[in-house]
Amino acid sequence: MQLRCDSCASRPRVGFTLVELLVVIAIIGTLVGLLLPAV
């Protein structure tokens, strides 16, 4: 019987955290800002 961190095992980390989401949005925004003047 192993009862160490049951809630951690039952909740795998799926999806983005808020920080990762902000980083992705910032990168996409930078790329769009660089590519729009070139088009």
KEMARTI-85471 format. One record per atom (N, C-alpha, C, O): x, y, z; residue in three letters. Coordinates in steps of 0.2 Angstrom, whole numbers, padded with zeros to 4 digits, always signed. Example, Ala and Ser with C-alpha at 12.3 -4.5 7.8 and 13.67 -1.06 7.14 Angstrom:
<atoms>
+0066-0028+0039ala+0062-0022+0039ala+0066-0016+0039ala+0071-0017+0042ala+0064-0011+0035ser+0068-0005+0036ser+0064+0000+0039ser+0067+0006+0040ser
</atoms>
This chain:
<atoms>
+0004-0006+0000met+0000+0000+0000met+0004+0006+0000met+0008+0008+0005met+0005+0010-0006gln+0008+0016-0006gln+0004+0022-0006gln-0001+0022-0010gln+0004+0026-0001leu+0000+0032+0000leu+0004+0038-0001leu+0002+0043+0003leu+0009+0038-0005arg+0013+0045-0005arg+0010+0049-0011arg+0011+0047-0017arg+0008+0055-0010cys+0006+0059-0015cys+0001+0056-0019cys+0002+0056-0026cys-0005+0054-0017asp-0010+0051-0021asp-0013+0056-0026asp-0015+0055-0032asp-0014+0063-0023ser-0017+0068-0027ser-0013+0070-0033ser-0015+0072-0038ser-0006+0069-0032cys-0001+0071-0037cys-0002+0066-0043cys-0002+0067-0049cys-0003+0059-0041ala-0003+0054-0046ala-0009+0054-0050ala-0010+0053-0056ala-0015+0056-0047ser-0021+0056-0050ser-0023+0062-0054ser-0027+0062-0058ser-0018+0067-0053arg-0019+0073-0057arg-0013+0074-0061arg-0009+0078-0059arg-0012+0071-0067pro-0006+0072-0071pro-0007+0080-0074pro-0012+0082-0075pro-0001+0082-0075arg-0001+0089-0078arg-0002+0089-0085arg+0002+0088-0089arg-0008+0091-0087val-0010+0092-0094val-0012+0099-0095val-0016+0102-0092val-0010+0102-0101gly-0012+0109-0103gly-0006+0113-0101gly-0001+0111-0099gly-0008+0120-0101phe-0003+0125-0100phe-0004+0128-0093phe-0010+0129-0091phe+0001+0130-0090thr+0000+0135-0084thr+0000+0142-0087thr+0001+0143-0092thr-0002+0146-0082leu-0003+0153-0084leu+0003+0156-0087leu+0003+0160-0092leu+0009+0155-0084val+0015+0158-0086val+0017+0155-0093val+0019+0159-0097val+0016+0149-0094glu+0018+0146-0101glu+0013+0149-0106glu+0015+0150-0112glu+0007+0150-0104leu+0002+0153-0109leu+0004+0160-0111leu+0004+0162-0117leu+0006+0164-0106leu+0008+0171-0107leu+0015+0171-0111leu+0015+0175-0116leu+0019+0166-0110val+0025+0166-0114val+0024+0164-0122val+0027+0167-0126val+0019+0160-0123val+0017+0158-0129val+0014+0164-0133val+0015+0165-0139val+0010+0167-0129ile+0006+0173-0132ile+0011+0178-0134ile+0011+0182-0139ile+0016+0179-0130ala+0021+0185-0131ala+0026+0183-0137ala+0027+0187-0141ala+0027+0176-0138ile+0031+0174-0144ile+0027+0175-0150ile+0030+0178-0155ile+0021+0173-0150ile+0017+0174-0156ile+0016+0181-0158ile+0016+0183-0163ile+0015+0185-0153gly+0014+0192-0154gly+0020+0195-0157gly+0020+0199-0161gly+0026+0193-0155thr+0032+0196-0157thr+0033+0194-0165thr+0035+0197-0169thr+0032+0187-0166leu+0032+0185-0173leu+0028+0188-0178leu+0029+0190-0183leu+0021+0189-0175val+0016+0193-0180val+0019+0200-0181val+0018+0203-0186val+0021+0203-0176gly+0024+0210-0176gly+0030+0211-0181gly+0030+0216-0185gly+0034+0205-0181leu+0039+0206-0186leu+0037+0204-0193leu+0040+0206-0198leu+0032+0199-0194leu+0030+0197-0200leu+0025+0202-0204leu+0026+0202-0210leu+0021+0205-0200leu+0016+0209-0203leu+0019+0215-0208leu+0017+0216-0213leu+0024+0218-0206pro+0027+0224-0210pro+0030+0221-0216pro+0031+0224-0221pro+0033+0214-0216ala+0036+0211-0222ala+0031+0209-0227ala+0033+0209-0233ala+0025+0208-0225val+0020+0206-0230val+0017+0212-0234val+0012+0211-0238val
</atoms>
